[in-house]
Amino acid sequence: MTRIDFHSNVPDKIAYACRLVRKARNADFRVVILTQDSTQMARLDETMWTFSAHDFLPHVAINDTLAAQTPILLTADPAMEAPHHDILINLSDAPPTHFARFERMFEVISADDADKHAGRQRYTYYKQQGYPLTHFVADNT
């Protein structure tokens, strides 16, 4: 069963996702990141290239011909079909269609009221389905 970790009060979802990806890649996990839309996906793509001078975060869009060989995949499609299922990072405001295929999912929630509300709805949904949930509040200091 998919383990779901909620990370709330996140000041910058893109930068936070990059830190999660770096940690996951250091542990040799493959990652899929679901963005809210193509605009957010483009911002994430750009940030992953410039995130750190010391870390390389190899990534492509999930529909790229190299997706099966690439450890980090980006998508804005909640019904995406991924070639690997280690970790899913959800930056969108809805439960991903195939989240249960993943070993672990991170729900990244900002301090924005609408995002917090959508996050609470997803938390309730997953809890009602019986998924193991954890919650971490980001330190903004």
MOTAQUI-V612957 format. One record per residue. RES is the residue in one small letter. PHI is phi in degrees with one decimal (none if undefined). OMEGA is omega in degrees with one decimal (* if undefined). Layout:
# MOTAQUI-V612957
res:RES phi:PHI omega:OMEGA
res:RES phi:PHI omega:OMEGA
This chain:
# MOTAQUI-V612957
res:m phi:none omega:-178.6
res:t phi:-62.5 omega:172.8
res:r phi:-88.5 omega:-176.6
res:i phi:-118.4 omega:179.8
res:d phi:-112.1 omega:175.8
res:f phi:-93.4 omega:174.9
res:h phi:-119.8 omega:-174.7
res:s phi:-112.5 omega:179.8
res:n phi:64.0 omega:-177.8
res:v phi:-78.5 omega:-176.8
res:p phi:-71.5 omega:-178.4
res:d phi:-141.8 omega:-174.5
res:k phi:-62.7 omega:-179.1
res:i phi:-67.3 omega:179.7
res:a phi:-62.7 omega:179.7
res:y phi:-63.9 omega:177.8
res:a phi:-61.2 omega:178.5
res:c phi:-62.2 omega:177.6
res:r phi:-65.8 omega:176.7
res:l phi:-61.6 omega:-179.8
res:v phi:-64.2 omega:179.4
res:r phi:-59.0 omega:179.1
res:k phi:-64.2 omega:179.7
res:a phi:-64.4 omega:179.8
res:r phi:-67.0 omega:176.8
res:n phi:-63.2 omega:176.8
res:a phi:-95.5 omega:176.4
res:d phi:66.9 omega:174.6
res:f phi:-93.3 omega:172.6
res:r phi:-95.3 omega:-170.9
res:v phi:-132.4 omega:169.2
res:v phi:-116.2 omega:178.8
res:i phi:-117.2 omega:176.4
res:l phi:-97.6 omega:179.4
res:t phi:-98.0 omega:-180.0
res:q phi:-66.6 omega:-176.8
res:d phi:-161.9 omega:-177.4
res:s phi:-66.8 omega:177.9
res:t phi:-66.1 omega:178.1
res:q phi:-64.8 omega:178.4
res:m phi:-62.5 omega:177.9
res:a phi:-64.5 omega:177.2
res:r phi:-63.5 omega:179.2
res:l phi:-63.7 omega:178.5
res:d phi:-55.2 omega:-179.5
res:e phi:-62.6 omega:-178.8
res:t phi:-65.4 omega:-179.8
res:m phi:-64.0 omega:177.5
res:w phi:-75.2 omega:-174.4
res:t phi:-114.9 omega:-173.5
res:f phi:-57.4 omega:-175.4
res:s phi:-146.7 omega:176.7
res:a phi:-74.1 omega:-174.7
res:h phi:-108.0 omega:-176.4
res:d phi:-119.1 omega:174.6
res:f phi:-107.0 omega:-179.0
res:l phi:-112.2 omega:-176.6
res:p phi:-66.6 omega:-175.0
res:h phi:-147.3 omega:173.7
res:v phi:-147.3 omega:173.1
res:a phi:-68.7 omega:-175.1
res:i phi:-62.7 omega:179.6
res:n phi:-94.6 omega:178.1
res:d phi:-71.2 omega:179.6
res:t phi:-64.7 omega:179.3
res:l phi:-96.3 omega:-174.8
res:a phi:-57.2 omega:-177.1
res:a phi:-65.0 omega:-179.3
res:q phi:-98.5 omega:-174.8
res:t phi:-103.9 omega:-173.5
res:p phi:-75.6 omega:-179.0
res:i phi:-127.3 omega:-178.0
res:l phi:-118.5 omega:179.1
res:l phi:-114.1 omega:177.0
res:t phi:-152.3 omega:172.0
res:a phi:-113.8 omega:-177.0
res:d phi:-100.5 omega:-177.9
res:p phi:-65.8 omega:178.9
res:a phi:-102.0 omega:-176.4
res:m phi:-57.5 omega:173.3
res:e phi:-109.1 omega:-176.4
res:a phi:-98.2 omega:178.0
res:p phi:-78.8 omega:176.1
res:h phi:-140.3 omega:-169.6
res:h phi:-139.1 omega:176.7
res:d phi:-75.3 omega:-173.7
res:i phi:-130.8 omega:173.2
res:l phi:-118.9 omega:173.8
res:i phi:-109.3 omega:-177.9
res:n phi:-101.4 omega:174.7
res:l phi:-102.6 omega:-177.9
res:s phi:-85.9 omega:-177.5
res:d phi:-102.1 omega:180.0
res:a phi:-135.8 omega:175.2
res:p phi:-66.1 omega:176.7
res:p phi:-62.9 omega:-176.1
res:t phi:-56.9 omega:-172.7
res:h phi:-109.3 omega:-176.6
res:f phi:-59.8 omega:-176.6
res:a phi:-68.3 omega:177.1
res:r phi:-78.3 omega:-175.8
res:f phi:-92.4 omega:176.6
res:e phi:-68.9 omega:-176.1
res:r phi:-147.4 omega:176.7
res:m phi:-133.2 omega:173.7
res:f phi:-108.0 omega:173.4
res:e phi:-100.9 omega:-177.6
res:v phi:-104.3 omega:-174.2
res:i phi:-119.2 omega:178.6
res:s phi:-83.2 omega:177.4
res:a phi:-85.2 omega:178.3
res:d phi:-63.5 omega:-175.6
res:d phi:-58.3 omega:180.0
res:a phi:-65.1 omega:179.3
res:d phi:-67.7 omega:177.5
res:k phi:-63.6 omega:179.2
res:h phi:-63.1 omega:178.4
res:a phi:-62.8 omega:177.9
res:g phi:-63.7 omega:177.6
res:r phi:-63.3 omega:178.3
res:q phi:-64.1 omega:178.0
res:r phi:-66.3 omega:178.9
res:y phi:-58.5 omega:179.0
res:t phi:-61.5 omega:179.2
res:y phi:-59.0 omega:-178.7
res:y phi:-64.4 omega:-180.0
res:k phi:-62.9 omega:178.5
res:q phi:-63.4 omega:178.9
res:q phi:-83.3 omega:176.7
res:g phi:87.8 omega:179.7
res:y phi:-75.5 omega:175.6
res:p phi:-71.4 omega:-175.2
res:l phi:-120.2 omega:168.8
res:t phi:-128.3 omega:-179.2
res:h phi:-136.3 omega:178.8
res:f phi:-127.1 omega:177.0
res:v phi:-98.3 omega:-178.6
res:a phi:-65.6 omega:177.4
res:d phi:-89.2 omega:-177.1
res:n phi:-98.3 omega:-178.7
res:t phi:-87.1 omega:*
